[in-house]
Amino acid sequence: MILICLTGFQSDKSVSGAQGIQWLTIEQAYAKTKTEPRKILIDVYTDWCGWCKVMDRETFRNKAVIDYVNKKYYAVKLDAEQKQPIMLDNTKFEFIAEGGRGIHQLALALTNNQPSFPTTVFLDEKFQMIQPLPGYLKAKEYHQVITFIGDGYYKKEAFETYKSKTYNAIYASR
């Protein structure tokens, strides 16, 4: 009986770990878009950002968010203060030391030189900017945004219209 219980707990742990968002490095996402084009979602964060931790703990653990992100996007975690350079194609992005901390050039580029944490950045299948979205979002709000962009509604209608009509029609049970 104890063995069955322990085995059950072990399998639950591994299943829950496998069900999270499949985070990649930006280099991995860039490489994957070459063979299987998909939109890119980038979580630009810092280690000291409290709201970044809340998004990790709550928003990014929501089942609807996890399922949709893993299905429609290549998801990237980008530490805005990482010191390692990043090569994308022939462009090298490096860390810029400023005062006590500093910031990575890629984080600056993705946030239109207006860094704020957390910021979710959406890129299309060709790595072109769709939209940076600064700030913390609860799971439902985040799901509305990722579906609006992921399914291409951002090309067809205003976000407010999408939220009040289209989203409610598609995801009425949420």
Secondary structure, DSSP 8 states (H G I E B T S, - for coil): -HHHHHHHHHHHHHHHHHTS--EE-HHHHHHHHHHS--EEEEEEE-TT-HHHHHHHHTGGG-HHHHHHHHHHEEEEEEETT--S-EEETTEEE-EE--TTS-EEHHHHHHTTT---SSEEEEE-TTS-EEEEEES---HHHHHHHHHHHHTTGGGTS-HHHIIIIIHHHHSTT-
